[in-house]
Amino acid sequence: MRRRLPTLLLSALLFGLLAGCGEDVATMQSPVMARVGQTNLTVAQYTQYADVLVQRDMEAIAQSGATPDQVRQAAYLQLIREEIFLNEARRAGVGVDAETAAEVDQSINQAIQPVGKGIAFADYQTLAKSSSFPSFTDLRTNSIRQTTLDKYVRTIQAEGVPPKLHLYLIILPIPDETDQAKAEVKSQADDLVAQLRSGASFEALARTYSAQQESASRGGELGYITLDQTPPELQPLLGALEVNQISDPFEFGGGWFIFKIADRLTGFSEWQEVLQTPAGQTYIDQKVAEYTTSGDFLPYILVEDLPLPAIQQ
């Protein structure tokens, strides 16, 4: 029996994608492999995609026992799937815009150096190389595509996907179990809630006051989570919060907790969730079938005729 390529490896393909996955890099020397919407994908683009996958994930490929043919099939399928969803994003008006580019640039700058320090061009190139991209332009373009995909899939409503909360949190620890200590910290929590409800920045206050360092560094952001991923004691409170509403202080786990829900999703939170969940795979299969039936996806070259990735056996 042929072993299937692990889901982890399939999801890793996205991060191996270089900038050259659009029509702009198509050349007369490279035949068109397939058309998705109005975008032509060339054999050269596929080869670049597969090569980066192999370079970045050789160890995972070896552990999976995947053959070159299986990697070729996985790279082809993932490239087509991604381009279909990018085409859907364009149709929905969720594209590569100035706001998305600014978000990506900010994230990249934060990844290089702490805020307040200068950044040289060499720093960008070093980041690209450490991420297995040949240039900073490739890294930035891929990041914008990833962000576009994440934004688009949040607009999807699909069966079997539990609702998610985009949750923010500030924790004020109670130093001891005395009533005085609890009251003093509760007073501080009440003051923060009053500031937040008067328009103060949740992110700024979280960075200054929250005891949970990991989320505090992100302005209190916990990310997208389902209600059943939170402790049962917190579920009634979080289930009743409206979007952008600031909770009353809630005593829990040795501290006073303040929550904000920035968004509620009825679908996927990111592209990786689409790739890695049964509901996401079902949605992908439906969309590929829809494109195939409508003629929006036209393969010109058989998968088995594409170049084999150079995997050491």
NORNOR-V972603 format. One record per helix or strand of 3 or more residues. SS is the DSSP state (hx for helix, st for strand). FROM is the first residue (numbers start at 0). TO is the last residue. If there is no record, write none. Layout:
SS&FROM&TO ; SS&FROM&TO
This chain:
hx&6&14 ; hx&22&24 ; st&31&35 ; st&38&41 ; hx&42&63 ; hx&67&90 ; hx&97&111 ; hx&120&129 ; hx&135&152 ; st&163&172 ; hx&178&196 ; hx&201&208 ; hx&212&215 ; st&220&224 ; hx&226&228 ; hx&231&239 ; st&249&251 ; st&254&264 ; hx&270&275 ; hx&277&293 ; st&296&298 ; hx&302&304
